[in-house]
Amino acid sequence: MSQYMLAVHTSDEPHEPMTPEEMQAGFAMIAGIEAEMRAENALLFSGRLLEPALAKVVQPRRRMGKTTDGPYAETKEHLGGFYLIEAPDLETALAWAQKVTDAIDTPIEVRPLMDHPAP
């Protein structure tokens, strides 16, 4: 089995706020997808990130090892959260990503994790 990160991308672009009912329905959809992932032993971990303004960036010591306010990249889009999953192949990982993107209506980047050789 391979491991994949499903990176949830979000934007600072203004958008219509969700009603409390829409928010509850969205949370329920995600909870259902995560329950399905757990039932199939696919979900390793998931996390939602706070806003980029709270990020800190640590530079390599050869660059004076300084810490600056984040985010690292100044863009309108940023990483909003992620899932670490295990799947037998890329097609299965893409299918999980499709379920999540359909539920939250935001792009999902699917990236395989590098396999590490056994010690």
VMD Tcl script that builds the backbone (N, CA, C; Angstrom):
set m [mol new atoms 357]
animate dup $m
set s [atomselect $m all]
$s set {name element resname resid chain x y z} {
  {N N MET 1 A 0.845 -1.179 0.000}
  {CA C MET 1 A 0.000 0.000 0.000}
  {C C MET 1 A 0.889 1.240 0.000}
  {N N SER 2 A 0.453 2.238 -0.691}
  {CA C SER 2 A 1.174 3.502 -0.753}
  {C C SER 2 A 0.451 4.538 0.097}
  {N N GLN 3 A 1.188 5.563 0.481}
  {CA C GLN 3 A 0.598 6.645 1.247}
  {C C GLN 3 A 0.537 7.899 0.386}
  {N N TYR 4 A -0.512 8.678 0.605}
  {CA C TYR 4 A -0.748 9.888 -0.175}
  {C C TYR 4 A -1.175 11.016 0.758}
  {N N MET 5 A -0.817 12.233 0.378}
  {CA C MET 5 A -1.344 13.405 1.052}
  {C C MET 5 A -2.402 14.008 0.143}
  {N N LEU 6 A -3.578 14.248 0.703}
  {CA C LEU 6 A -4.620 14.976 0.004}
  {C C LEU 6 A -4.583 16.382 0.597}
  {N N ALA 7 A -4.014 17.313 -0.139}
  {CA C ALA 7 A -3.844 18.687 0.343}
  {C C ALA 7 A -5.056 19.511 -0.063}
  {N N VAL 8 A -5.709 20.093 0.929}
  {CA C VAL 8 A -6.904 20.898 0.706}
  {C C VAL 8 A -6.465 22.343 0.518}
  {N N HIS 9 A -6.687 22.870 -0.666}
  {CA C HIS 9 A -6.304 24.246 -0.961}
  {C C HIS 9 A -7.514 25.153 -0.808}
  {N N THR 10 A -7.282 26.308 -0.234}
  {CA C THR 10 A -8.351 27.271 -0.032}
  {C C THR 10 A -7.858 28.643 -0.459}
  {N N SER 11 A -8.725 29.597 -0.446}
  {CA C SER 11 A -8.390 30.919 -0.974}
  {C C SER 11 A -8.846 32.008 -0.019}
  {N N ASP 12 A -8.144 33.130 -0.073}
  {CA C ASP 12 A -8.549 34.309 0.683}
  {C C ASP 12 A -9.548 35.156 -0.092}
  {N N GLU 13 A -9.882 34.722 -1.301}
  {CA C GLU 13 A -10.842 35.467 -2.113}
  {C C GLU 13 A -12.170 35.563 -1.363}
  {N N PRO 14 A -12.811 36.731 -1.424}
  {CA C PRO 14 A -14.108 36.857 -0.755}
  {C C PRO 14 A -15.127 35.902 -1.374}
  {N N HIS 15 A -15.911 35.307 -0.523}
  {CA C HIS 15 A -16.974 34.423 -1.005}
  {C C HIS 15 A -18.189 34.557 -0.093}
  {N N GLU 16 A -19.292 34.107 -0.601}
  {CA C GLU 16 A -20.546 34.171 0.155}
  {C C GLU 16 A -20.417 33.316 1.410}
  {N N PRO 17 A -20.669 33.891 2.590}
  {CA C PRO 17 A -20.567 33.087 3.813}
  {C C PRO 17 A -21.624 31.985 3.833}
  {N N MET 18 A -21.265 30.875 4.450}
  {CA C MET 18 A -22.193 29.755 4.563}
  {C C MET 18 A -23.190 30.035 5.686}
  {N N THR 19 A -24.398 29.561 5.490}
  {CA C THR 19 A -25.382 29.639 6.567}
  {C C THR 19 A -25.019 28.570 7.612}
  {N N PRO 20 A -25.507 28.701 8.829}
  {CA C PRO 20 A -25.242 27.658 9.823}
  {C C PRO 20 A -25.715 26.276 9.346}
  {N N GLU 21 A -26.809 26.229 8.630}
  {CA C GLU 21 A -27.316 24.954 8.122}
  {C C GLU 21 A -26.366 24.361 7.083}
  {N N GLU 22 A -25.861 25.217 6.178}
  {CA C GLU 22 A -24.906 24.750 5.166}
  {C C GLU 22 A -23.620 24.254 5.832}
  {N N MET 23 A -23.172 24.964 6.865}
  {CA C MET 23 A -21.960 24.573 7.571}
  {C C MET 23 A -22.158 23.212 8.249}
  {N N GLN 24 A -23.299 23.021 8.900}
  {CA C GLN 24 A -23.596 21.746 9.557}
  {C C GLN 24 A -23.660 20.613 8.537}
  {N N ALA 25 A -24.287 20.869 7.388}
  {CA C ALA 25 A -24.377 19.846 6.339}
  {C C ALA 25 A -22.987 19.496 5.816}
  {N N GLY 26 A -22.137 20.504 5.646}
  {CA C GLY 26 A -20.765 20.254 5.190}
  {C C GLY 26 A -19.974 19.435 6.194}
  {N N PHE 27 A -20.090 19.795 7.489}
  {CA C PHE 27 A -19.394 19.024 8.526}
  {C C PHE 27 A -19.876 17.576 8.541}
  {N N ALA 28 A -21.177 17.380 8.348}
  {CA C ALA 28 A -21.732 16.026 8.338}
  {C C ALA 28 A -21.204 15.231 7.146}
  {N N MET 29 A -21.099 15.873 5.989}
  {CA C MET 29 A -20.565 15.184 4.806}
  {C C MET 29 A -19.120 14.755 5.039}
  {N N ILE 30 A -18.303 15.658 5.583}
  {CA C ILE 30 A -16.899 15.335 5.847}
  {C C ILE 30 A -16.801 14.232 6.891}
  {N N ALA 31 A -17.613 14.313 7.949}
  {CA C ALA 31 A -17.595 13.266 8.978}
  {C C ALA 31 A -17.942 11.909 8.366}
  {N N GLY 32 A -18.881 11.898 7.438}
  {CA C GLY 32 A -19.249 10.653 6.772}
  {C C GLY 32 A -18.122 10.100 5.916}
  {N N ILE 33 A -17.447 10.983 5.171}
  {CA C ILE 33 A -16.318 10.546 4.329}
  {C C ILE 33 A -15.186 10.027 5.210}
  {N N GLU 34 A -14.899 10.735 6.311}
  {CA C GLU 34 A -13.827 10.287 7.205}
  {C C GLU 34 A -14.183 8.957 7.872}
  {N N ALA 35 A -15.455 8.750 8.218}
  {CA C ALA 35 A -15.889 7.470 8.784}
  {C C ALA 35 A -15.708 6.351 7.758}
  {N N GLU 36 A -16.033 6.653 6.509}
  {CA C GLU 36 A -15.853 5.673 5.428}
  {C C GLU 36 A -14.365 5.347 5.243}
  {N N MET 37 A -13.505 6.386 5.291}
  {CA C MET 37 A -12.061 6.160 5.178}
  {C C MET 37 A -11.553 5.273 6.320}
  {N N ARG 38 A -12.034 5.557 7.551}
  {CA C ARG 38 A -11.606 4.745 8.696}
  {C C ARG 38 A -12.067 3.302 8.539}
  {N N ALA 39 A -13.303 3.102 8.083}
  {CA C ALA 39 A -13.853 1.760 7.906}
  {C C ALA 39 A -13.039 0.954 6.906}
  {N N GLU 40 A -12.449 1.636 5.939}
  {CA C GLU 40 A -11.634 0.952 4.923}
  {C C GLU 40 A -10.150 1.027 5.252}
  {N N ASN 41 A -9.814 1.453 6.477}
  {CA C ASN 41 A -8.421 1.580 6.932}
  {C C ASN 41 A -7.581 2.437 5.993}
  {N N ALA 42 A -8.193 3.473 5.437}
  {CA C ALA 42 A -7.476 4.361 4.522}
  {C C ALA 42 A -6.955 5.605 5.228}
  {N N LEU 43 A -7.679 6.099 6.224}
  {CA C LEU 43 A -7.310 7.358 6.869}
  {C C LEU 43 A -6.222 7.131 7.910}
  {N N LEU 44 A -5.066 7.779 7.701}
  {CA C LEU 44 A -3.989 7.731 8.676}
  {C C LEU 44 A -4.068 8.923 9.615}
  {N N PHE 45 A -4.392 10.100 9.065}
  {CA C PHE 45 A -4.452 11.325 9.866}
  {C C PHE 45 A -5.087 12.416 9.020}
  {N N SER 46 A -5.784 13.323 9.670}
  {CA C SER 46 A -6.266 14.510 8.963}
  {C C SER 46 A -6.132 15.696 9.895}
  {N N GLY 47 A -5.984 16.875 9.305}
  {CA C GLY 47 A -5.862 18.074 10.107}
  {C C GLY 47 A -6.325 19.294 9.338}
  {N N ARG 48 A -6.920 20.219 10.075}
  {CA C ARG 48 A -7.316 21.497 9.498}
  {C C ARG 48 A -6.357 22.540 10.042}
  {N N LEU 49 A -5.939 23.438 9.200}
  {CA C LEU 49 A -4.965 24.448 9.594}
  {C C LEU 49 A -5.643 25.778 9.889}
  {N N LEU 50 A -5.082 26.507 10.847}
  {CA C LEU 50 A -5.558 27.856 11.125}
  {C C LEU 50 A -5.042 28.786 10.035}
  {N N GLU 51 A -5.479 30.030 10.044}
  {CA C GLU 51 A -5.157 30.965 8.970}
  {C C GLU 51 A -3.642 31.173 8.817}
  {N N PRO 52 A -3.197 31.441 7.585}
  {CA C PRO 52 A -1.775 31.601 7.289}
  {C C PRO 52 A -1.106 32.723 8.079}
  {N N ALA 53 A -1.852 33.717 8.500}
  {CA C ALA 53 A -1.259 34.817 9.253}
  {C C ALA 53 A -0.637 34.330 10.569}
  {N N LEU 54 A -1.047 33.169 11.043}
  {CA C LEU 54 A -0.501 32.622 12.281}
  {C C LEU 54 A 0.751 31.778 12.061}
  {N N ALA 55 A 1.119 31.568 10.799}
  {CA C ALA 55 A 2.285 30.736 10.478}
  {C C ALA 55 A 3.588 31.471 10.774}
  {N N LYS 56 A 4.627 30.705 11.013}
  {CA C LYS 56 A 5.998 31.207 11.144}
  {C C LYS 56 A 6.846 30.422 10.158}
  {N N VAL 57 A 7.848 31.070 9.592}
  {CA C VAL 57 A 8.760 30.427 8.645}
  {C C VAL 57 A 10.152 30.443 9.254}
  {N N VAL 58 A 10.775 29.282 9.349}
  {CA C VAL 58 A 12.127 29.162 9.879}
  {C C VAL 58 A 13.069 28.941 8.707}
  {N N GLN 59 A 14.065 29.812 8.579}
  {CA C GLN 59 A 15.040 29.747 7.483}
  {C C GLN 59 A 16.229 28.868 7.886}
  {N N PRO 60 A 16.918 28.261 6.914}
  {CA C PRO 60 A 18.111 27.467 7.222}
  {C C PRO 60 A 19.169 28.331 7.921}
  {N N ARG 61 A 19.947 27.714 8.783}
  {CA C ARG 61 A 20.976 28.434 9.529}
  {C C ARG 61 A 21.973 29.138 8.621}
  {N N ARG 62 A 22.264 28.549 7.479}
  {CA C ARG 62 A 23.226 29.189 6.577}
  {C C ARG 62 A 22.688 30.520 6.050}
  {N N ARG 63 A 21.410 30.751 6.254}
  {CA C ARG 63 A 20.806 32.038 5.888}
  {C C ARG 63 A 20.528 32.850 7.148}
  {N N MET 64 A 21.309 32.653 8.150}
  {CA C MET 64 A 21.244 33.361 9.430}
  {C C MET 64 A 20.202 32.773 10.376}
  {N N GLY 65 A 19.571 31.685 10.012}
  {CA C GLY 65 A 18.640 31.003 10.894}
  {C C GLY 65 A 17.540 31.877 11.455}
  {N N LYS 66 A 17.037 32.771 10.659}
  {CA C LYS 66 A 16.028 33.678 11.202}
  {C C LYS 66 A 14.618 33.111 11.036}
  {N N THR 67 A 13.734 33.592 11.888}
  {CA C THR 67 A 12.325 33.225 11.844}
  {C C THR 67 A 11.532 34.461 11.459}
  {N N THR 68 A 10.635 34.267 10.508}
  {CA C THR 68 A 9.805 35.384 10.060}
  {C C THR 68 A 8.339 34.997 10.179}
  {N N ASP 69 A 7.475 36.001 10.100}
  {CA C ASP 69 A 6.053 35.707 10.068}
  {C C ASP 69 A 5.728 35.011 8.765}
  {N N GLY 70 A 4.743 34.132 8.774}
  {CA C GLY 70 A 4.354 33.390 7.587}
  {C C GLY 70 A 3.199 34.067 6.893}
  {N N PRO 71 A 2.683 33.458 5.903}
  {CA C PRO 71 A 3.083 32.174 5.357}
  {C C PRO 71 A 4.349 32.274 4.516}
  {N N TYR 72 A 4.862 31.122 4.081}
  {CA C TYR 72 A 6.085 31.095 3.294}
  {C C TYR 72 A 5.887 31.804 1.960}
  {N N ALA 73 A 4.804 31.481 1.284}
  {CA C ALA 73 A 4.521 32.091 -0.031}
  {C C ALA 73 A 3.408 33.121 0.127}
  {N N GLU 74 A 3.583 34.257 -0.504}
  {CA C GLU 74 A 2.554 35.294 -0.489}
  {C C GLU 74 A 1.624 35.072 -1.675}
  {N N THR 75 A 0.542 34.363 -1.439}
  {CA C THR 75 A -0.430 34.078 -2.491}
  {C C THR 75 A -1.835 34.219 -1.931}
  {N N LYS 76 A -2.806 34.221 -2.816}
  {CA C LYS 76 A -4.200 34.251 -2.371}
  {C C LYS 76 A -4.664 32.861 -1.960}
  {N N GLU 77 A -4.000 31.835 -2.491}
  {CA C GLU 77 A -4.348 30.470 -2.132}
  {C C GLU 77 A -3.353 29.938 -1.117}
  {N N HIS 78 A -3.827 29.051 -0.248}
  {CA C HIS 78 A -2.950 28.457 0.744}
  {C C HIS 78 A -3.494 27.094 1.164}
  {N N LEU 79 A -2.648 26.355 1.844}
  {CA C LEU 79 A -3.029 25.047 2.351}
  {C C LEU 79 A -3.966 25.238 3.528}
  {N N GLY 80 A -5.155 24.672 3.436}
  {CA C GLY 80 A -6.147 24.824 4.491}
  {C C GLY 80 A -6.239 23.615 5.398}
  {N N GLY 81 A -5.755 22.491 4.924}
  {CA C GLY 81 A -5.788 21.257 5.699}
  {C C GLY 81 A -5.276 20.121 4.844}
  {N N PHE 82 A -5.279 18.923 5.404}
  {CA C PHE 82 A -4.734 17.789 4.659}
  {C C PHE 82 A -5.239 16.482 5.259}
  {N N TYR 83 A -5.162 15.470 4.445}
  {CA C TYR 83 A -5.407 14.096 4.857}
  {C C TYR 83 A -4.166 13.300 4.501}
  {N N LEU 84 A -3.749 12.413 5.366}
  {CA C LEU 84 A -2.747 11.409 5.031}
  {C C LEU 84 A -3.508 10.102 4.945}
  {N N ILE 85 A -3.452 9.489 3.769}
  {CA C ILE 85 A -4.213 8.255 3.561}
  {C C ILE 85 A -3.293 7.158 3.059}
  {N N GLU 86 A -3.803 5.944 3.150}
  {CA C GLU 86 A -3.125 4.795 2.581}
  {C C GLU 86 A -4.064 4.212 1.544}
  {N N ALA 87 A -3.540 3.922 0.370}
  {CA C ALA 87 A -4.362 3.408 -0.715}
  {C C ALA 87 A -3.540 2.429 -1.546}
  {N N PRO 88 A -4.193 1.460 -2.167}
  {CA C PRO 88 A -3.455 0.489 -2.968}
  {C C PRO 88 A -2.860 1.076 -4.248}
  {N N ASP 89 A -3.441 2.201 -4.714}
  {CA C ASP 89 A -2.937 2.794 -5.955}
  {C C ASP 89 A -3.416 4.249 -6.059}
  {N N LEU 90 A -2.872 4.941 -7.051}
  {CA C LEU 90 A -3.205 6.353 -7.256}
  {C C LEU 90 A -4.686 6.541 -7.564}
  {N N GLU 91 A -5.278 5.640 -8.325}
  {CA C GLU 91 A -6.685 5.772 -8.687}
  {C C GLU 91 A -7.574 5.779 -7.442}
  {N N THR 92 A -7.245 4.951 -6.464}
  {CA C THR 92 A -8.014 4.910 -5.221}
  {C C THR 92 A -7.827 6.207 -4.446}
  {N N ALA 93 A -6.596 6.726 -4.399}
  {CA C ALA 93 A -6.333 8.005 -3.726}
  {C C ALA 93 A -7.111 9.127 -4.408}
  {N N LEU 94 A -7.145 9.108 -5.729}
  {CA C LEU 94 A -7.897 10.126 -6.473}
  {C C LEU 94 A -9.399 10.021 -6.194}
  {N N ALA 95 A -9.890 8.813 -6.016}
  {CA C ALA 95 A -11.311 8.625 -5.705}
  {C C ALA 95 A -11.651 9.224 -4.332}
  {N N TRP 96 A -10.765 9.036 -3.349}
  {CA C TRP 96 A -10.980 9.658 -2.033}
  {C C TRP 96 A -10.944 11.177 -2.174}
  {N N ALA 97 A -9.988 11.684 -2.925}
  {CA C ALA 97 A -9.883 13.135 -3.123}
  {C C ALA 97 A -11.139 13.677 -3.792}
  {N N GLN 98 A -11.698 12.941 -4.733}
  {CA C GLN 98 A -12.920 13.385 -5.411}
  {C C GLN 98 A -14.074 13.505 -4.427}
  {N N LYS 99 A -14.185 12.549 -3.513}
  {CA C LYS 99 A -15.248 12.623 -2.507}
  {C C LYS 99 A -15.086 13.862 -1.636}
  {N N VAL 100 A -13.845 14.142 -1.219}
  {CA C VAL 100 A -13.607 15.304 -0.354}
  {C C VAL 100 A -13.872 16.596 -1.118}
  {N N THR 101 A -13.357 16.723 -2.329}
  {CA C THR 101 A -13.547 17.970 -3.084}
  {C C THR 101 A -15.016 18.205 -3.410}
  {N N ASP 102 A -15.763 17.141 -3.668}
  {CA C ASP 102 A -17.196 17.301 -3.919}
  {C C ASP 102 A -17.907 17.799 -2.661}
  {N N ALA 103 A -17.437 17.361 -1.495}
  {CA C ALA 103 A -18.080 17.748 -0.238}
  {C C ALA 103 A -17.762 19.188 0.156}
  {N N ILE 104 A -16.532 19.627 -0.109}
  {CA C ILE 104 A -16.134 20.960 0.379}
  {C C ILE 104 A -15.980 21.992 -0.723}
  {N N ASP 105 A -16.105 21.568 -1.967}
  {CA C ASP 105 A -16.087 22.482 -3.112}
  {C C ASP 105 A -14.814 23.328 -3.176}
  {N N THR 106 A -13.677 22.682 -2.977}
  {CA C THR 106 A -12.383 23.347 -3.092}
  {C C THR 106 A -11.382 22.336 -3.642}
  {N N PRO 107 A -10.344 22.787 -4.343}
  {CA C PRO 107 A -9.411 21.847 -4.962}
  {C C PRO 107 A -8.638 20.999 -3.952}
  {N N ILE 108 A -8.349 19.785 -4.362}
  {CA C ILE 108 A -7.548 18.853 -3.572}
  {C C ILE 108 A -6.353 18.432 -4.421}
  {N N GLU 109 A -5.156 18.608 -3.893}
  {CA C GLU 109 A -3.932 18.147 -4.553}
  {C C GLU 109 A -3.569 16.794 -3.964}
  {N N VAL 110 A -3.351 15.809 -4.818}
  {CA C VAL 110 A -2.992 14.461 -4.374}
  {C C VAL 110 A -1.515 14.241 -4.669}
  {N N ARG 111 A -0.752 13.941 -3.610}
  {CA C ARG 111 A 0.683 13.718 -3.791}
  {C C ARG 111 A 1.107 12.455 -3.055}
  {N N PRO 112 A 1.815 11.570 -3.761}
  {CA C PRO 112 A 2.316 10.373 -3.084}
  {C C PRO 112 A 3.450 10.740 -2.134}
  {N N LEU 113 A 3.515 10.010 -1.022}
  {CA C LEU 113 A 4.636 10.161 -0.098}
  {C C LEU 113 A 5.765 9.265 -0.578}
  {N N MET 114 A 6.979 9.689 -0.365}
  {CA C MET 114 A 8.144 8.920 -0.752}
  {C C MET 114 A 8.246 7.685 0.141}
  {N N ASP 115 A 8.469 6.537 -0.482}
  {CA C ASP 115 A 8.704 5.318 0.283}
  {C C ASP 115 A 10.111 5.364 0.857}
  {N N HIS 116 A 10.230 4.952 2.107}
  {CA C HIS 116 A 11.565 4.871 2.727}
  {C C HIS 116 A 11.952 3.413 2.823}
  {N N PRO 117 A 13.179 3.087 2.426}
  {CA C PRO 117 A 13.605 1.685 2.530}
  {C C PRO 117 A 13.690 1.268 3.996}
  {N N ALA 118 A 13.398 0.011 4.240}
  {CA C ALA 118 A 13.486 -0.521 5.602}
  {C C ALA 118 A 14.936 -0.476 6.071}
  {N N PRO 119 A 15.163 -0.160 7.368}
  {CA C PRO 119 A 16.552 -0.090 7.869}
  {C C PRO 119 A 17.204 -1.439 7.954}
}
mol reanalyze $m
mol bondsrecalc $m
mol representation Tube
mol addrep $m
